[in-house]
Amino acid sequence: MRVTCLQENLSRGLALVSRAVATRSTLPVLSNVLLQSEDGGLRLSGMNQQLAMSVWLGASVEDEGAITVPARLLSDFVAQLPEGPVTVATDDETDSLSVASGRYQAKIKGLSAEDFPPIPTTGDEREVDLATDLLADVIGQVVTAAATDDSRPVLAGVSITIGPDHIELAAADGYRLAVRREDVETGLAEPVQIVVPRPAMVELQRMLADDPGTVTIGLSETQSQVLFRTSTVTFIATLIDGQFPNYPQLIPGEVDTRVVVDTQAFAQATRIASLFASSGANVIKLHVQPGAEGESGRMVLTSNSAELGENSGELDAEVSGDGGLIAFNPRFLSECLGTIATERISVGTSGATSPGRFRPVDGDEEVETHSHVIMPMHTVS
């Protein structure tokens, strides 16, 4: 193989696929990146036990071929090269890769491409096309609620349900739940639900944010993996085996008190209250107070620490119901507010011991297709 491409494109592609390369593996080839000429360009691929990723780069191909070389070494070396053309060429007799750019050159020892596991494929009948920016936004609005440990493996992932006329993502860690539904025509005859590991979804969101266009979602023939493919990148994740909780029944329907406040003001008050909460009981209390007739109500956020002191912040609010007190974990509250893109947010509660329901407000209506549910914290007063 002998291929020439631009340094900036090669460096960007290597940085992307390196996220899928195994850092520790009993199979040495999984610590390598696969380089292969394909369709008049260069394809880079990396893989670990949970996910695989490949990137196609436009390039000038003089000779066809393929090889695997240590991903970190190649990525670090190419990143330091000057801008301009970079030529990579294989020596099949020594299983090595020559890399040359201007006055710099290197020869990196590798392993045969035949040792690299094959990248899974999908069947056309189980593929759905979506806008990349749409899927990236939806992932960002739910992935923070997924568990970060494997004590309950199915909660360490994001549920993706694809129906004939919608796609819905959900994540829960036992203390909170995030759900986002988007109405789209998928062409599927029957709904399909899968659970994708949280780390894979985080990487997928990052990938989609830098790749505008369309993404194809497809299941592998064994239905043990899911594929996400754009015009230049292919991303494959191993699915979590297990039944995701019946989350729709966890979203409160009717609530006793509904509060509508400015999202940015709420987020700022939460950040300020978190400064005191983190050194104390790690609790932010929301005191909801209806206004007198003809007047707006208010929501007061308080936190305290025996070592640092106490804090309170007041927000104007539209309050329906009797109001009351409810407390939340500061991080859960901050991460929830960070996913709300509308100017106003609705908080629904039914008492200090019932879950809080958070939804964006568009105009005067709650956006019921986007919900966060957070379990309350116990407070003495």
Secondary structure, 3 states (H helix, E strand, C coil): CEEEEEHHHHHHHHHHHHHHCCCCCCCHHHHEEEEEEECCEEEEEEECCCEEEEEEEECEEEECCEEEEEHHHHHHHHHCCCCCEEEEEEECCCCEEEEEECCEEEEEECECHHHCCCCCCEEEEEEEEEEHHHHHHHHHHHHHHCCCCCCCHHHHEEEEEEECCEEEEEEECCCEEEEEEEECCCCCCCCEEEEEEHHHHHHHHHHHHCCCCEEEEEEECCCCEEEEECCCEEEEEECCCCCCCCHHHHCCCCCCEEEEEEHHHHHHHHHHHHHHHCCCCCCEEEEEECCCCCCCEEEEEEEEECCCEEEEEEEEEEEECCCEEEEECHHHHHHHHCCCCCCEEEEEECCCCCCEEEEEEECCEECCCEEEEECCCCCCC
